[in-house]
């Protein structure tokens, strides 16, 4: 049986994330980059595959290249799959932050994942007060282990260790 276009796309969305991880394991960041370069142009526009490639690059320590993928993918829309990768970033990303804040202003009700992504980037820039506000807004919309973990990290930075401990416990409970 020949696959329809939609079936083929779904299959590719299932296979390529695992391929990116395999390439990262066996070939490091250059393996991920090679696989990305070899993707057909149509697949390079798929947010799920952009997120998989960016996540694999981040885990290989190639944040600058991952950031390029994220920024490209977020030019047109605050895509949830891409937003979920942003908390993995360890370095400040002011251009990406500005891009996300622009999306926030354009949305009447920003999603929890958008607020979480902005909060995570503000945390990397050490804007603790603003980061806390965004992360708490994200939690109010949708309690999530990643957001609790970001708040725990923030509380550690502020040397509020009891609050950090509470947020770490909430993060663990949210993953269970």
TIZAVEX-543984 format. One record per residue (C-alpha): residue in three letters; x, y, z. Coordinates in Angstrom, 2 decimals, decimal comma, m for minus. Layout:
BEGIN
<node><aa>ALA</aa><xx>X</xx><yy>Y</yy><zz>Z</zz></node>
...
END
This chain:
BEGIN
<node><aa>UNK</aa><xx>0,00</xx><yy>0,00</yy><zz>0,00</zz></node>
<node><aa>UNK</aa><xx>1,32</xx><yy>3,44</yy><zz>m0,86</zz></node>
<node><aa>UNK</aa><xx>1,17</xx><yy>6,02</yy><zz>1,92</zz></node>
<node><aa>UNK</aa><xx>m0,87</xx><yy>9,16</yy><zz>1,49</zz></node>
<node><aa>UNK</aa><xx>0,88</xx><yy>12,50</yy><zz>1,91</zz></node>
<node><aa>UNK</aa><xx>m0,57</xx><yy>12,91</yy><zz>5,40</zz></node>
<node><aa>UNK</aa><xx>0,43</xx><yy>9,41</yy><zz>6,46</zz></node>
<node><aa>UNK</aa><xx>3,95</xx><yy>9,99</yy><zz>5,15</zz></node>
<node><aa>UNK</aa><xx>4,18</xx><yy>13,29</yy><zz>7,08</zz></node>
<node><aa>UNK</aa><xx>3,00</xx><yy>11,61</yy><zz>10,29</zz></node>
<node><aa>UNK</aa><xx>5,53</xx><yy>8,83</yy><zz>9,86</zz></node>
<node><aa>UNK</aa><xx>8,33</xx><yy>11,35</yy><zz>9,28</zz></node>
<node><aa>UNK</aa><xx>7,29</xx><yy>13,25</yy><zz>12,43</zz></node>
<node><aa>UNK</aa><xx>7,64</xx><yy>10,01</yy><zz>14,38</zz></node>
<node><aa>UNK</aa><xx>10,93</xx><yy>8,89</yy><zz>12,84</zz></node>
<node><aa>UNK</aa><xx>13,01</xx><yy>12,05</yy><zz>12,56</zz></node>
<node><aa>UNK</aa><xx>13,08</xx><yy>13,04</yy><zz>16,26</zz></node>
<node><aa>UNK</aa><xx>14,54</xx><yy>9,61</yy><zz>17,05</zz></node>
<node><aa>UNK</aa><xx>17,00</xx><yy>10,00</yy><zz>14,17</zz></node>
<node><aa>UNK</aa><xx>18,17</xx><yy>13,35</yy><zz>15,53</zz></node>
<node><aa>UNK</aa><xx>18,80</xx><yy>11,78</yy><zz>18,93</zz></node>
<node><aa>UNK</aa><xx>20,61</xx><yy>8,83</yy><zz>17,33</zz></node>
<node><aa>UNK</aa><xx>22,77</xx><yy>11,19</yy><zz>15,28</zz></node>
<node><aa>UNK</aa><xx>23,56</xx><yy>13,18</yy><zz>18,43</zz></node>
<node><aa>UNK</aa><xx>24,58</xx><yy>9,98</yy><zz>20,22</zz></node>
<node><aa>UNK</aa><xx>26,73</xx><yy>8,61</yy><zz>17,43</zz></node>
<node><aa>UNK</aa><xx>27,95</xx><yy>11,68</yy><zz>15,56</zz></node>
<node><aa>UNK</aa><xx>27,53</xx><yy>14,50</yy><zz>18,06</zz></node>
<node><aa>UNK</aa><xx>26,42</xx><yy>17,92</yy><zz>16,94</zz></node>
<node><aa>UNK</aa><xx>27,90</xx><yy>17,44</yy><zz>13,47</zz></node>
<node><aa>UNK</aa><xx>25,71</xx><yy>14,36</yy><zz>13,01</zz></node>
<node><aa>UNK</aa><xx>22,63</xx><yy>16,38</yy><zz>13,90</zz></node>
<node><aa>UNK</aa><xx>23,70</xx><yy>19,18</yy><zz>11,55</zz></node>
<node><aa>UNK</aa><xx>24,30</xx><yy>16,73</yy><zz>8,70</zz></node>
<node><aa>UNK</aa><xx>20,87</xx><yy>15,16</yy><zz>9,13</zz></node>
<node><aa>UNK</aa><xx>19,29</xx><yy>18,64</yy><zz>9,24</zz></node>
<node><aa>UNK</aa><xx>21,07</xx><yy>19,70</yy><zz>6,04</zz></node>
<node><aa>UNK</aa><xx>19,89</xx><yy>16,53</yy><zz>4,29</zz></node>
<node><aa>UNK</aa><xx>16,22</xx><yy>17,06</yy><zz>5,20</zz></node>
<node><aa>UNK</aa><xx>13,93</xx><yy>18,09</yy><zz>2,37</zz></node>
<node><aa>UNK</aa><xx>13,02</xx><yy>21,78</yy><zz>2,53</zz></node>
<node><aa>UNK</aa><xx>9,38</xx><yy>20,97</yy><zz>3,30</zz></node>
<node><aa>UNK</aa><xx>10,39</xx><yy>19,02</yy><zz>6,42</zz></node>
<node><aa>UNK</aa><xx>12,65</xx><yy>21,85</yy><zz>7,60</zz></node>
<node><aa>UNK</aa><xx>9,46</xx><yy>23,93</yy><zz>8,00</zz></node>
<node><aa>UNK</aa><xx>7,90</xx><yy>21,40</yy><zz>10,39</zz></node>
<node><aa>UNK</aa><xx>7,94</xx><yy>22,80</yy><zz>13,96</zz></node>
<node><aa>UNK</aa><xx>8,13</xx><yy>19,32</yy><zz>15,53</zz></node>
<node><aa>UNK</aa><xx>11,28</xx><yy>18,52</yy><zz>13,53</zz></node>
<node><aa>UNK</aa><xx>12,76</xx><yy>21,96</yy><zz>14,18</zz></node>
<node><aa>UNK</aa><xx>12,18</xx><yy>21,34</yy><zz>17,90</zz></node>
<node><aa>UNK</aa><xx>13,73</xx><yy>17,86</yy><zz>17,74</zz></node>
<node><aa>UNK</aa><xx>16,83</xx><yy>19,15</yy><zz>15,95</zz></node>
<node><aa>UNK</aa><xx>17,18</xx><yy>22,17</yy><zz>18,28</zz></node>
<node><aa>UNK</aa><xx>16,79</xx><yy>19,96</yy><zz>21,37</zz></node>
<node><aa>UNK</aa><xx>19,44</xx><yy>17,54</yy><zz>20,11</zz></node>
<node><aa>UNK</aa><xx>21,81</xx><yy>20,44</yy><zz>19,38</zz></node>
<node><aa>UNK</aa><xx>21,28</xx><yy>21,94</yy><zz>22,84</zz></node>
<node><aa>UNK</aa><xx>22,01</xx><yy>18,59</yy><zz>24,48</zz></node>
<node><aa>UNK</aa><xx>25,25</xx><yy>18,50</yy><zz>22,45</zz></node>
<node><aa>UNK</aa><xx>26,22</xx><yy>21,96</yy><zz>23,72</zz></node>
<node><aa>UNK</aa><xx>25,53</xx><yy>23,74</yy><zz>20,42</zz></node>
<node><aa>UNK</aa><xx>23,14</xx><yy>26,39</yy><zz>21,70</zz></node>
<node><aa>UNK</aa><xx>24,02</xx><yy>28,99</yy><zz>19,05</zz></node>
<node><aa>UNK</aa><xx>22,94</xx><yy>26,66</yy><zz>16,24</zz></node>
<node><aa>UNK</aa><xx>19,86</xx><yy>25,57</yy><zz>18,15</zz></node>
<node><aa>UNK</aa><xx>18,97</xx><yy>29,20</yy><zz>18,71</zz></node>
<node><aa>UNK</aa><xx>19,10</xx><yy>29,85</yy><zz>14,96</zz></node>
<node><aa>UNK</aa><xx>16,62</xx><yy>27,02</yy><zz>14,38</zz></node>
<node><aa>UNK</aa><xx>14,34</xx><yy>28,26</yy><zz>17,14</zz></node>
<node><aa>UNK</aa><xx>14,37</xx><yy>31,84</yy><zz>15,90</zz></node>
<node><aa>UNK</aa><xx>13,67</xx><yy>30,76</yy><zz>12,34</zz></node>
<node><aa>UNK</aa><xx>10,80</xx><yy>28,54</yy><zz>13,44</zz></node>
<node><aa>UNK</aa><xx>9,28</xx><yy>31,20</yy><zz>15,68</zz></node>
<node><aa>UNK</aa><xx>9,30</xx><yy>33,96</yy><zz>13,06</zz></node>
<node><aa>UNK</aa><xx>5,75</xx><yy>33,30</yy><zz>11,91</zz></node>
<node><aa>UNK</aa><xx>4,03</xx><yy>31,84</yy><zz>14,95</zz></node>
<node><aa>UNK</aa><xx>4,58</xx><yy>31,06</yy><zz>18,63</zz></node>
<node><aa>UNK</aa><xx>4,68</xx><yy>27,34</yy><zz>17,91</zz></node>
<node><aa>UNK</aa><xx>4,17</xx><yy>25,20</yy><zz>21,07</zz></node>
<node><aa>UNK</aa><xx>6,64</xx><yy>22,47</yy><zz>20,02</zz></node>
<node><aa>UNK</aa><xx>9,40</xx><yy>25,07</yy><zz>19,70</zz></node>
<node><aa>UNK</aa><xx>8,43</xx><yy>26,90</yy><zz>22,89</zz></node>
<node><aa>UNK</aa><xx>8,89</xx><yy>23,70</yy><zz>24,88</zz></node>
<node><aa>UNK</aa><xx>12,56</xx><yy>23,52</yy><zz>23,82</zz></node>
<node><aa>UNK</aa><xx>13,44</xx><yy>27,03</yy><zz>25,05</zz></node>
<node><aa>UNK</aa><xx>13,76</xx><yy>26,11</yy><zz>28,76</zz></node>
<node><aa>UNK</aa><xx>16,64</xx><yy>23,80</yy><zz>27,76</zz></node>
<node><aa>UNK</aa><xx>18,73</xx><yy>26,83</yy><zz>26,80</zz></node>
<node><aa>UNK</aa><xx>21,38</xx><yy>27,72</yy><zz>29,37</zz></node>
<node><aa>UNK</aa><xx>22,59</xx><yy>31,03</yy><zz>27,92</zz></node>
<node><aa>UNK</aa><xx>20,77</xx><yy>34,36</yy><zz>27,56</zz></node>
<node><aa>UNK</aa><xx>19,03</xx><yy>34,87</yy><zz>24,21</zz></node>
<node><aa>UNK</aa><xx>17,92</xx><yy>38,53</yy><zz>24,03</zz></node>
<node><aa>UNK</aa><xx>16,79</xx><yy>38,44</yy><zz>20,37</zz></node>
<node><aa>UNK</aa><xx>14,67</xx><yy>35,38</yy><zz>20,99</zz></node>
<node><aa>UNK</aa><xx>13,25</xx><yy>36,96</yy><zz>24,14</zz></node>
<node><aa>UNK</aa><xx>12,25</xx><yy>40,08</yy><zz>22,19</zz></node>
<node><aa>UNK</aa><xx>10,63</xx><yy>37,89</yy><zz>19,54</zz></node>
<node><aa>UNK</aa><xx>8,60</xx><yy>36,00</yy><zz>22,15</zz></node>
<node><aa>UNK</aa><xx>7,55</xx><yy>39,18</yy><zz>23,93</zz></node>
<node><aa>UNK</aa><xx>6,29</xx><yy>40,47</yy><zz>20,59</zz></node>
<node><aa>UNK</aa><xx>4,17</xx><yy>37,32</yy><zz>20,25</zz></node>
<node><aa>UNK</aa><xx>2,89</xx><yy>37,78</yy><zz>23,79</zz></node>
<node><aa>UNK</aa><xx>1,72</xx><yy>41,31</yy><zz>23,00</zz></node>
<node><aa>UNK</aa><xx>m0,10</xx><yy>40,09</yy><zz>19,91</zz></node>
<node><aa>UNK</aa><xx>m2,01</xx><yy>37,33</yy><zz>21,69</zz></node>
<node><aa>UNK</aa><xx>m5,09</xx><yy>38,18</yy><zz>23,73</zz></node>
<node><aa>UNK</aa><xx>m4,43</xx><yy>35,22</yy><zz>26,03</zz></node>
<node><aa>UNK</aa><xx>m0,82</xx><yy>34,02</yy><zz>25,86</zz></node>
<node><aa>UNK</aa><xx>m0,35</xx><yy>30,29</yy><zz>26,34</zz></node>
<node><aa>UNK</aa><xx>1,34</xx><yy>28,79</yy><zz>29,37</zz></node>
<node><aa>UNK</aa><xx>4,15</xx><yy>27,53</yy><zz>27,12</zz></node>
<node><aa>UNK</aa><xx>4,79</xx><yy>31,05</yy><zz>25,76</zz></node>
<node><aa>UNK</aa><xx>4,84</xx><yy>32,53</yy><zz>29,28</zz></node>
<node><aa>UNK</aa><xx>7,11</xx><yy>29,72</yy><zz>30,48</zz></node>
<node><aa>UNK</aa><xx>9,52</xx><yy>30,29</yy><zz>27,59</zz></node>
<node><aa>UNK</aa><xx>9,69</xx><yy>34,03</yy><zz>28,28</zz></node>
<node><aa>UNK</aa><xx>10,16</xx><yy>33,39</yy><zz>32,00</zz></node>
<node><aa>UNK</aa><xx>12,97</xx><yy>30,92</yy><zz>31,31</zz></node>
<node><aa>UNK</aa><xx>14,77</xx><yy>33,41</yy><zz>29,06</zz></node>
<node><aa>UNK</aa><xx>14,38</xx><yy>36,18</yy><zz>31,63</zz></node>
<node><aa>UNK</aa><xx>15,86</xx><yy>33,83</yy><zz>34,22</zz></node>
<node><aa>UNK</aa><xx>18,90</xx><yy>33,29</yy><zz>31,96</zz></node>
<node><aa>UNK</aa><xx>19,27</xx><yy>37,09</yy><zz>31,76</zz></node>
<node><aa>UNK</aa><xx>19,07</xx><yy>37,25</yy><zz>35,55</zz></node>
<node><aa>UNK</aa><xx>15,94</xx><yy>39,42</yy><zz>35,50</zz></node>
<node><aa>UNK</aa><xx>14,60</xx><yy>37,49</yy><zz>38,45</zz></node>
<node><aa>UNK</aa><xx>11,55</xx><yy>39,63</yy><zz>39,27</zz></node>
<node><aa>UNK</aa><xx>10,20</xx><yy>39,55</yy><zz>35,72</zz></node>
<node><aa>UNK</aa><xx>11,09</xx><yy>35,85</yy><zz>35,35</zz></node>
<node><aa>UNK</aa><xx>9,15</xx><yy>35,01</yy><zz>38,50</zz></node>
<node><aa>UNK</aa><xx>6,10</xx><yy>36,94</yy><zz>37,29</zz></node>
<node><aa>UNK</aa><xx>6,06</xx><yy>35,12</yy><zz>33,93</zz></node>
<node><aa>UNK</aa><xx>6,65</xx><yy>31,71</yy><zz>35,44</zz></node>
<node><aa>UNK</aa><xx>3,91</xx><yy>32,20</yy><zz>38,02</zz></node>
<node><aa>UNK</aa><xx>1,49</xx><yy>33,30</yy><zz>35,27</zz></node>
<node><aa>UNK</aa><xx>2,40</xx><yy>30,14</yy><zz>33,34</zz></node>
<node><aa>UNK</aa><xx>1,73</xx><yy>27,99</yy><zz>36,42</zz></node>
<node><aa>UNK</aa><xx>m1,63</xx><yy>29,65</yy><zz>36,97</zz></node>
<node><aa>UNK</aa><xx>m2,66</xx><yy>28,59</yy><zz>33,46</zz></node>
<node><aa>UNK</aa><xx>m1,09</xx><yy>25,15</yy><zz>33,45</zz></node>
<node><aa>UNK</aa><xx>0,91</xx><yy>23,58</yy><zz>36,29</zz></node>
<node><aa>UNK</aa><xx>3,96</xx><yy>21,94</yy><zz>34,75</zz></node>
<node><aa>UNK</aa><xx>7,12</xx><yy>20,25</yy><zz>36,03</zz></node>
<node><aa>UNK</aa><xx>9,42</xx><yy>22,38</yy><zz>33,85</zz></node>
<node><aa>UNK</aa><xx>7,92</xx><yy>25,61</yy><zz>35,17</zz></node>
<node><aa>UNK</aa><xx>8,18</xx><yy>24,43</yy><zz>38,77</zz></node>
<node><aa>UNK</aa><xx>11,81</xx><yy>23,51</yy><zz>38,12</zz></node>
<node><aa>UNK</aa><xx>12,51</xx><yy>26,96</yy><zz>36,64</zz></node>
<node><aa>UNK</aa><xx>10,97</xx><yy>28,59</yy><zz>39,70</zz></node>
<node><aa>UNK</aa><xx>13,10</xx><yy>26,37</yy><zz>41,95</zz></node>
<node><aa>UNK</aa><xx>16,20</xx><yy>27,46</yy><zz>40,06</zz></node>
<node><aa>UNK</aa><xx>15,14</xx><yy>31,09</yy><zz>40,40</zz></node>
<node><aa>UNK</aa><xx>14,61</xx><yy>30,70</yy><zz>44,16</zz></node>
<node><aa>UNK</aa><xx>18,09</xx><yy>29,18</yy><zz>44,46</zz></node>
<node><aa>UNK</aa><xx>19,53</xx><yy>32,22</yy><zz>42,68</zz></node>
<node><aa>UNK</aa><xx>17,70</xx><yy>34,43</yy><zz>45,18</zz></node>
<node><aa>UNK</aa><xx>19,06</xx><yy>32,22</yy><zz>48,00</zz></node>
<node><aa>UNK</aa><xx>15,51</xx><yy>31,33</yy><zz>49,09</zz></node>
<node><aa>UNK</aa><xx>16,33</xx><yy>27,68</yy><zz>49,62</zz></node>
<node><aa>UNK</aa><xx>13,13</xx><yy>26,61</yy><zz>51,39</zz></node>
<node><aa>UNK</aa><xx>11,03</xx><yy>27,96</yy><zz>48,51</zz></node>
<node><aa>UNK</aa><xx>13,41</xx><yy>26,31</yy><zz>46,04</zz></node>
<node><aa>UNK</aa><xx>12,97</xx><yy>23,01</yy><zz>47,83</zz></node>
<node><aa>UNK</aa><xx>9,18</xx><yy>23,37</yy><zz>47,68</zz></node>
<node><aa>UNK</aa><xx>9,26</xx><yy>24,05</yy><zz>43,94</zz></node>
<node><aa>UNK</aa><xx>11,59</xx><yy>21,09</yy><zz>43,35</zz></node>
<node><aa>UNK</aa><xx>9,14</xx><yy>18,83</yy><zz>45,23</zz></node>
<node><aa>UNK</aa><xx>6,25</xx><yy>20,20</yy><zz>43,16</zz></node>
<node><aa>UNK</aa><xx>8,26</xx><yy>19,57</yy><zz>40,00</zz></node>
<node><aa>UNK</aa><xx>8,85</xx><yy>15,95</yy><zz>40,98</zz></node>
<node><aa>UNK</aa><xx>5,19</xx><yy>15,50</yy><zz>41,89</zz></node>
<node><aa>UNK</aa><xx>4,12</xx><yy>16,94</yy><zz>38,53</zz></node>
<node><aa>UNK</aa><xx>6,24</xx><yy>14,39</yy><zz>36,65</zz></node>
<node><aa>UNK</aa><xx>4,83</xx><yy>11,43</yy><zz>38,60</zz></node>
END
